[in-house]
Amino acid sequence: MYSLQHSVEDFKLFEAIADIAFMAGQKGFFSGDSREDIAEFISWAKEFEAIHEDTNWDEVDYISVVDAFTTNKLRIDLQ
């Protein structure tokens, strides 16, 4: 039988992927290829998690930081 077991790091990554995808959608981002967009969001989320590996989210507003990160990535990606 297959069992899904995920680490805390997995859930942090899943949350970052969801937040980045949501924010990108709210900003009207769509490249025309949803599979490519999803792969990009996963890559961005991995980068975000690596950058913020030691960030104390009790002291830093997560939503503001992930929003700024996503906005920056979209700006870079759209150029």
Biopython code that builds the backbone (N, CA, C, O; Angstrom):
import numpy as np
from Bio.PDB.StructureBuilder import StructureBuilder

atoms = [
    (1, "MET", "N", (0.839, -1.172, 0.000)),
    (1, "MET", "CA", (0.000, 0.000, 0.000)),
    (1, "MET", "C", (0.889, 1.242, 0.000)),
    (1, "MET", "O", (1.928, 1.278, 0.659)),
    (2, "TYR", "N", (0.465, 2.248, -0.744)),
    (2, "TYR", "CA", (1.219, 3.491, -0.854)),
    (2, "TYR", "C", (0.814, 4.440, 0.268)),
    (2, "TYR", "O", (-0.371, 4.647, 0.527)),
    (3, "SER", "N", (1.803, 5.003, 0.917)),
    (3, "SER", "CA", (1.539, 5.930, 2.014)),
    (3, "SER", "C", (2.213, 7.261, 1.735)),
    (3, "SER", "O", (3.384, 7.308, 1.359)),
    (4, "LEU", "N", (1.483, 8.319, 1.916)),
    (4, "LEU", "CA", (2.054, 9.653, 1.748)),
    (4, "LEU", "C", (2.589, 10.144, 3.083)),
    (4, "LEU", "O", (1.838, 10.333, 4.040)),
    (5, "GLN", "N", (3.867, 10.343, 3.129)),
    (5, "GLN", "CA", (4.483, 10.901, 4.323)),
    (5, "GLN", "C", (5.360, 12.051, 3.873)),
    (5, "GLN", "O", (6.217, 11.893, 3.003)),
    (6, "HIS", "N", (5.139, 13.201, 4.469)),
    (6, "HIS", "CA", (5.890, 14.381, 4.080)),
    (6, "HIS", "C", (6.538, 15.010, 5.302)),
    (6, "HIS", "O", (6.016, 14.950, 6.416)),
    (7, "SER", "N", (7.685, 15.611, 5.057)),
    (7, "SER", "CA", (8.401, 16.303, 6.121)),
    (7, "SER", "C", (7.877, 17.725, 6.254)),
    (7, "SER", "O", (7.110, 18.197, 5.415)),
    (8, "VAL", "N", (8.290, 18.390, 7.295)),
    (8, "VAL", "CA", (7.947, 19.799, 7.497)),
    (8, "VAL", "C", (8.466, 20.614, 6.320)),
    (8, "VAL", "O", (7.794, 21.534, 5.853)),
    (9, "GLU", "N", (9.665, 20.277, 5.837)),
    (9, "GLU", "CA", (10.240, 20.992, 4.700)),
    (9, "GLU", "C", (9.376, 20.821, 3.449)),
    (9, "GLU", "O", (9.212, 21.760, 2.670)),
    (10, "ASP", "N", (8.827, 19.622, 3.261)),
    (10, "ASP", "CA", (7.930, 19.388, 2.124)),
    (10, "ASP", "C", (6.719, 20.314, 2.207)),
    (10, "ASP", "O", (6.344, 20.944, 1.219)),
    (11, "PHE", "N", (6.112, 20.393, 3.388)),
    (11, "PHE", "CA", (4.927, 21.221, 3.547)),
    (11, "PHE", "C", (5.245, 22.701, 3.363)),
    (11, "PHE", "O", (4.431, 23.447, 2.820)),
    (12, "LYS", "N", (6.421, 23.128, 3.811)),
    (12, "LYS", "CA", (6.843, 24.516, 3.590)),
    (12, "LYS", "C", (6.973, 24.781, 2.093)),
    (12, "LYS", "O", (6.550, 25.831, 1.609)),
    (13, "LEU", "N", (7.555, 23.838, 1.362)),
    (13, "LEU", "CA", (7.688, 23.989, -0.082)),
    (13, "LEU", "C", (6.317, 24.009, -0.752)),
    (13, "LEU", "O", (6.070, 24.842, -1.624)),
    (14, "PHE", "N", (5.428, 23.109, -0.357)),
    (14, "PHE", "CA", (4.078, 23.074, -0.930)),
    (14, "PHE", "C", (3.369, 24.406, -0.709)),
    (14, "PHE", "O", (2.710, 24.922, -1.611)),
    (15, "GLU", "N", (3.507, 24.958, 0.492)),
    (15, "GLU", "CA", (2.880, 26.240, 0.805)),
    (15, "GLU", "C", (3.450, 27.345, -0.077)),
    (15, "GLU", "O", (2.703, 28.170, -0.602)),
    (16, "ALA", "N", (4.759, 27.363, -0.238)),
    (16, "ALA", "CA", (5.393, 28.380, -1.073)),
    (16, "ALA", "C", (4.934, 28.252, -2.527)),
    (16, "ALA", "O", (4.673, 29.262, -3.181)),
    (17, "ILE", "N", (4.833, 27.027, -3.038)),
    (17, "ILE", "CA", (4.358, 26.824, -4.412)),
    (17, "ILE", "C", (2.947, 27.379, -4.554)),
    (17, "ILE", "O", (2.655, 28.113, -5.498)),
    (18, "ALA", "N", (2.084, 27.031, -3.625)),
    (18, "ALA", "CA", (0.695, 27.489, -3.681)),
    (18, "ALA", "C", (0.613, 29.010, -3.600)),
    (18, "ALA", "O", (-0.133, 29.627, -4.360)),
    (19, "ASP", "N", (1.361, 29.615, -2.701)),
    (19, "ASP", "CA", (1.321, 31.068, -2.545)),
    (19, "ASP", "C", (1.863, 31.780, -3.777)),
    (19, "ASP", "O", (1.284, 32.770, -4.225)),
    (20, "ILE", "N", (2.960, 31.289, -4.323)),
    (20, "ILE", "CA", (3.536, 31.894, -5.525)),
    (20, "ILE", "C", (2.571, 31.765, -6.701)),
    (20, "ILE", "O", (2.356, 32.732, -7.431)),
    (21, "ALA", "N", (1.994, 30.592, -6.889)),
    (21, "ALA", "CA", (1.048, 30.383, -7.985)),
    (21, "ALA", "C", (-0.176, 31.278, -7.823)),
    (21, "ALA", "O", (-0.644, 31.877, -8.792)),
    (22, "PHE", "N", (-0.688, 31.369, -6.611)),
    (22, "PHE", "CA", (-1.853, 32.219, -6.350)),
    (22, "PHE", "C", (-1.536, 33.676, -6.649)),
    (22, "PHE", "O", (-2.302, 34.361, -7.326)),
    (23, "MET", "N", (-0.403, 34.143, -6.142)),
    (23, "MET", "CA", (-0.037, 35.551, -6.337)),
    (23, "MET", "C", (0.228, 35.859, -7.808)),
    (23, "MET", "O", (-0.146, 36.925, -8.297)),
    (24, "ALA", "N", (0.865, 34.941, -8.504)),
    (24, "ALA", "CA", (1.110, 35.133, -9.936)),
    (24, "ALA", "C", (-0.224, 35.209, -10.693)),
    (24, "ALA", "O", (-0.394, 36.045, -11.581)),
    (25, "GLY", "N", (-1.150, 34.343, -10.337)),
    (25, "GLY", "CA", (-2.473, 34.369, -10.954)),
    (25, "GLY", "C", (-3.211, 35.659, -10.661)),
    (25, "GLY", "O", (-3.860, 36.220, -11.543)),
    (26, "GLN", "N", (-3.118, 36.131, -9.436)),
    (26, "GLN", "CA", (-3.764, 37.391, -9.056)),
    (26, "GLN", "C", (-3.195, 38.566, -9.851)),
    (26, "GLN", "O", (-3.888, 39.552, -10.099)),
    (27, "LYS", "N", (-1.933, 38.450, -10.246)),
    (27, "LYS", "CA", (-1.283, 39.508, -11.013)),
    (27, "LYS", "C", (-1.460, 39.307, -12.520)),
    (27, "LYS", "O", (-0.906, 40.061, -13.320)),
    (28, "GLY", "N", (-2.243, 38.279, -12.904)),
    (28, "GLY", "CA", (-2.570, 38.044, -14.300)),
    (28, "GLY", "C", (-1.513, 37.307, -15.096)),
    (28, "GLY", "O", (-1.545, 37.316, -16.327)),
    (29, "PHE", "N", (-0.573, 36.668, -14.408)),
    (29, "PHE", "CA", (0.485, 35.962, -15.123)),
    (29, "PHE", "C", (-0.026, 34.675, -15.744)),
    (29, "PHE", "O", (-0.685, 33.870, -15.086)),
    (30, "PHE", "N", (0.284, 34.492, -17.012)),
    (30, "PHE", "CA", (0.074, 33.225, -17.713)),
    (30, "PHE", "C", (0.924, 33.263, -18.968)),
    (30, "PHE", "O", (0.748, 34.141, -19.813)),
    (31, "SER", "N", (1.836, 32.327, -19.096)),
    (31, "SER", "CA", (2.757, 32.313, -20.234)),
    (31, "SER", "C", (2.115, 31.727, -21.489)),
    (31, "SER", "O", (2.626, 31.903, -22.595)),
    (32, "GLY", "N", (0.999, 31.034, -21.312)),
    (32, "GLY", "CA", (0.390, 30.326, -22.423)),
    (32, "GLY", "C", (0.592, 28.822, -22.316)),
    (32, "GLY", "O", (-0.017, 28.050, -23.058)),
    (33, "ASP", "N", (1.455, 28.407, -21.384)),
    (33, "ASP", "CA", (1.749, 26.984, -21.177)),
    (33, "ASP", "C", (1.687, 26.698, -19.681)),
    (33, "ASP", "O", (2.636, 26.975, -18.947)),
    (34, "SER", "N", (0.574, 26.148, -19.241)),
    (34, "SER", "CA", (0.375, 25.943, -17.802)),
    (34, "SER", "C", (1.403, 24.987, -17.205)),
    (34, "SER", "O", (1.828, 25.175, -16.065)),
    (35, "ARG", "N", (1.807, 23.968, -17.954)),
    (35, "ARG", "CA", (2.814, 23.023, -17.435)),
    (35, "ARG", "C", (4.143, 23.738, -17.219)),
    (35, "ARG", "O", (4.827, 23.495, -16.225)),
    (36, "GLU", "N", (4.503, 24.607, -18.138)),
    (36, "GLU", "CA", (5.732, 25.387, -18.000)),
    (36, "GLU", "C", (5.629, 26.335, -16.798)),
    (36, "GLU", "O", (6.584, 26.491, -16.038)),
    (37, "ASP", "N", (4.471, 26.959, -16.639)),
    (37, "ASP", "CA", (4.270, 27.872, -15.510)),
    (37, "ASP", "C", (4.408, 27.126, -14.184)),
    (37, "ASP", "O", (5.068, 27.615, -13.268)),
    (38, "ILE", "N", (3.798, 25.957, -14.074)),
    (38, "ILE", "CA", (3.876, 25.177, -12.843)),
    (38, "ILE", "C", (5.317, 24.790, -12.537)),
    (38, "ILE", "O", (5.758, 24.885, -11.392)),
    (39, "ALA", "N", (6.046, 24.357, -13.553)),
    (39, "ALA", "CA", (7.459, 24.018, -13.350)),
    (39, "ALA", "C", (8.236, 25.238, -12.872)),
    (39, "ALA", "O", (9.108, 25.127, -12.011)),
    (40, "GLU", "N", (7.920, 26.401, -13.433)),
    (40, "GLU", "CA", (8.583, 27.647, -13.019)),
    (40, "GLU", "C", (8.251, 27.976, -11.564)),
    (40, "GLU", "O", (9.140, 28.349, -10.799)),
    (41, "PHE", "N", (6.990, 27.844, -11.178)),
    (41, "PHE", "CA", (6.584, 28.135, -9.799)),
    (41, "PHE", "C", (7.275, 27.197, -8.812)),
    (41, "PHE", "O", (7.673, 27.621, -7.727)),
    (42, "ILE", "N", (7.414, 25.945, -9.178)),
    (42, "ILE", "CA", (8.115, 24.986, -8.312)),
    (42, "ILE", "C", (9.574, 25.403, -8.152)),
    (42, "ILE", "O", (10.119, 25.370, -7.049)),
    (43, "SER", "N", (10.194, 25.794, -9.249)),
    (43, "SER", "CA", (11.584, 26.255, -9.202)),
    (43, "SER", "C", (11.715, 27.496, -8.324)),
    (43, "SER", "O", (12.630, 27.590, -7.506)),
    (44, "TRP", "N", (10.808, 28.438, -8.493)),
    (44, "TRP", "CA", (10.833, 29.657, -7.682)),
    (44, "TRP", "C", (10.642, 29.330, -6.202)),
    (44, "TRP", "O", (11.314, 29.897, -5.340)),
    (45, "ALA", "N", (9.724, 28.417, -5.917)),
    (45, "ALA", "CA", (9.462, 28.053, -4.522)),
    (45, "ALA", "C", (10.690, 27.412, -3.884)),
    (45, "ALA", "O", (10.999, 27.678, -2.722)),
    (46, "LYS", "N", (11.388, 26.572, -4.638)),
    (46, "LYS", "CA", (12.620, 25.972, -4.116)),
    (46, "LYS", "C", (13.656, 27.051, -3.833)),
    (46, "LYS", "O", (14.346, 27.005, -2.814)),
    (47, "GLU", "N", (13.764, 28.013, -4.730)),
    (47, "GLU", "CA", (14.691, 29.131, -4.514)),
    (47, "GLU", "C", (14.279, 29.948, -3.299)),
    (47, "GLU", "O", (15.122, 30.302, -2.475)),
    (48, "PHE", "N", (12.988, 30.249, -3.180)),
    (48, "PHE", "CA", (12.470, 31.006, -2.045)),
    (48, "PHE", "C", (12.795, 30.294, -0.734)),
    (48, "PHE", "O", (13.270, 30.915, 0.217)),
    (49, "GLU", "N", (12.540, 29.002, -0.691)),
    (49, "GLU", "CA", (12.810, 28.240, 0.531)),
    (49, "GLU", "C", (14.298, 28.213, 0.863)),
    (49, "GLU", "O", (14.666, 28.274, 2.035)),
    (50, "ALA", "N", (15.154, 28.125, -0.145)),
    (50, "ALA", "CA", (16.599, 28.132, 0.103)),
    (50, "ALA", "C", (17.048, 29.489, 0.646)),
    (50, "ALA", "O", (17.851, 29.558, 1.576)),
    (51, "ILE", "N", (16.525, 30.560, 0.061)),
    (51, "ILE", "CA", (16.876, 31.906, 0.516)),
    (51, "ILE", "C", (16.430, 32.114, 1.957)),
    (51, "ILE", "O", (17.144, 32.726, 2.753)),
    (52, "HIS", "N", (15.258, 31.608, 2.285)),
    (52, "HIS", "CA", (14.643, 31.872, 3.595)),
    (52, "HIS", "C", (14.727, 30.683, 4.541)),
    (52, "HIS", "O", (13.908, 30.544, 5.448)),
    (53, "GLU", "N", (15.706, 29.842, 4.328)),
    (53, "GLU", "CA", (15.888, 28.647, 5.159)),
    (53, "GLU", "C", (15.957, 28.984, 6.649)),
    (53, "GLU", "O", (15.427, 28.246, 7.480)),
    (54, "ASP", "N", (16.600, 30.080, 6.980)),
    (54, "ASP", "CA", (16.791, 30.454, 8.385)),
    (54, "ASP", "C", (15.922, 31.630, 8.824)),
    (54, "ASP", "O", (16.111, 32.168, 9.915)),
    (55, "THR", "N", (14.976, 32.028, 7.983)),
    (55, "THR", "CA", (14.106, 33.155, 8.340)),
    (55, "THR", "C", (13.157, 32.747, 9.455)),
    (55, "THR", "O", (12.545, 31.679, 9.411)),
    (56, "ASN", "N", (13.044, 33.604, 10.444)),
    (56, "ASN", "CA", (12.109, 33.373, 11.543)),
    (56, "ASN", "C", (10.796, 34.051, 11.169)),
    (56, "ASN", "O", (10.671, 35.271, 11.269)),
    (57, "TRP", "N", (9.816, 33.257, 10.737)),
    (57, "TRP", "CA", (8.545, 33.807, 10.266)),
    (57, "TRP", "C", (7.693, 34.360, 11.403)),
    (57, "TRP", "O", (6.650, 34.964, 11.152)),
    (58, "ASP", "N", (8.118, 34.165, 12.640)),
    (58, "ASP", "CA", (7.438, 34.815, 13.760)),
    (58, "ASP", "C", (7.864, 36.278, 13.866)),
    (58, "ASP", "O", (7.194, 37.088, 14.505)),
    (59, "GLU", "N", (8.994, 36.603, 13.224)),
    (59, "GLU", "CA", (9.516, 37.973, 13.262)),
    (59, "GLU", "C", (9.367, 38.705, 11.933)),
    (59, "GLU", "O", (9.460, 39.932, 11.884)),
    (60, "VAL", "N", (9.140, 37.966, 10.870)),
    (60, "VAL", "CA", (9.066, 38.522, 9.519)),
    (60, "VAL", "C", (7.721, 38.136, 8.919)),
    (60, "VAL", "O", (7.277, 36.997, 9.062)),
    (61, "ASP", "N", (7.066, 39.095, 8.241)),
    (61, "ASP", "CA", (5.764, 38.822, 7.643)),
    (61, "ASP", "C", (5.922, 37.998, 6.362)),
    (61, "ASP", "O", (6.358, 38.506, 5.329)),
    (62, "TYR", "N", (5.563, 36.732, 6.454)),
    (62, "TYR", "CA", (5.719, 35.784, 5.350)),
    (62, "TYR", "C", (5.020, 36.256, 4.081)),
    (62, "TYR", "O", (5.614, 36.231, 3.003)),
    (63, "ILE", "N", (3.772, 36.684, 4.197)),
    (63, "ILE", "CA", (2.998, 37.063, 3.015)),
    (63, "ILE", "C", (3.655, 38.225, 2.276)),
    (63, "ILE", "O", (3.723, 38.214, 1.047)),
    (64, "SER", "N", (4.132, 39.210, 2.998)),
    (64, "SER", "CA", (4.812, 40.347, 2.358)),
    (64, "SER", "C", (6.072, 39.901, 1.630)),
    (64, "SER", "O", (6.359, 40.367, 0.527)),
    (65, "VAL", "N", (6.816, 39.006, 2.246)),
    (65, "VAL", "CA", (8.078, 38.545, 1.658)),
    (65, "VAL", "C", (7.819, 37.682, 0.428)),
    (65, "VAL", "O", (8.479, 37.867, -0.595)),
    (66, "VAL", "N", (6.891, 36.760, 0.500)),
    (66, "VAL", "CA", (6.616, 35.908, -0.659)),
    (66, "VAL", "C", (5.980, 36.727, -1.783)),
    (66, "VAL", "O", (6.207, 36.441, -2.959)),
    (67, "ASP", "N", (5.194, 37.733, -1.436)),
    (67, "ASP", "CA", (4.610, 38.606, -2.457)),
    (67, "ASP", "C", (5.700, 39.407, -3.167)),
    (67, "ASP", "O", (5.699, 39.504, -4.394)),
    (68, "ALA", "N", (6.621, 39.977, -2.407)),
    (68, "ALA", "CA", (7.730, 40.735, -3.012)),
    (68, "ALA", "C", (8.594, 39.825, -3.893)),
    (68, "ALA", "O", (9.003, 40.214, -4.986)),
    (69, "PHE", "N", (8.864, 38.615, -3.405)),
    (69, "PHE", "CA", (9.654, 37.651, -4.167)),
    (69, "PHE", "C", (8.960, 37.328, -5.489)),
    (69, "PHE", "O", (9.592, 37.340, -6.545)),
    (70, "THR", "N", (7.664, 37.040, -5.427)),
    (70, "THR", "CA", (6.902, 36.686, -6.627)),
    (70, "THR", "C", (6.848, 37.853, -7.598)),
    (70, "THR", "O", (7.044, 37.669, -8.799)),
    (71, "THR", "N", (6.585, 39.048, -7.094)),
    (71, "THR", "CA", (6.543, 40.243, -7.947)),
    (71, "THR", "C", (7.871, 40.440, -8.654)),
    (71, "THR", "O", (7.904, 40.755, -9.843)),
    (72, "ASN", "N", (8.964, 40.256, -7.931)),
    (72, "ASN", "CA", (10.288, 40.391, -8.527)),
    (72, "ASN", "C", (10.503, 39.333, -9.606)),
    (72, "ASN", "O", (11.007, 39.649, -10.684)),
    (73, "LYS", "N", (10.132, 38.092, -9.334)),
    (73, "LYS", "CA", (10.298, 37.016, -10.303)),
    (73, "LYS", "C", (9.456, 37.284, -11.555)),
    (73, "LYS", "O", (9.919, 37.050, -12.671)),
    (74, "LEU", "N", (8.246, 37.764, -11.380)),
    (74, "LEU", "CA", (7.395, 38.045, -12.517)),
    (74, "LEU", "C", (7.991, 39.172, -13.361)),
    (74, "LEU", "O", (7.948, 39.118, -14.590)),
    (75, "ARG", "N", (8.531, 40.164, -12.719)),
    (75, "ARG", "CA", (9.163, 41.280, -13.426)),
    (75, "ARG", "C", (10.332, 40.767, -14.259)),
    (75, "ARG", "O", (10.484, 41.138, -15.423)),
    (76, "ILE", "N", (11.155, 39.914, -13.659)),
    (76, "ILE", "CA", (12.318, 39.343, -14.352)),
    (76, "ILE", "C", (11.844, 38.447, -15.491)),
    (76, "ILE", "O", (12.375, 38.512, -16.600)),
    (77, "ASP", "N", (10.845, 37.610, -15.216)),
    (77, "ASP", "CA", (10.358, 36.632, -16.197)),
    (77, "ASP", "C", (9.680, 37.303, -17.391)),
    (77, "ASP", "O", (9.740, 36.784, -18.506)),
    (78, "LEU", "N", (9.041, 38.439, -17.170)),
    (78, "LEU", "CA", (8.287, 39.091, -18.225)),
    (78, "LEU", "C", (9.175, 39.956, -19.126)),
    (78, "LEU", "O", (8.707, 40.450, -20.151)),
    (79, "GLN", "N", (10.430, 40.144, -18.766)),
    (79, "GLN", "CA", (11.306, 40.981, -19.586)),
    (79, "GLN", "C", (11.803, 40.233, -20.785)),
    (79, "GLN", "O", (12.555, 40.784, -21.589)),
]
sb = StructureBuilder()
sb.init_structure("model")
sb.init_model(0)
sb.init_chain("A")
sb.init_seg("    ")
for serial, (resi, resn, name, xyz) in enumerate(atoms, 1):
    if name == "N":
        sb.init_residue(resn, " ", resi, " ")
    sb.init_atom(name, np.array(xyz, "f"), 0.0, 1.0, " ", f" {name:<3s}", serial, name[0])
structure = sb.get_structure()
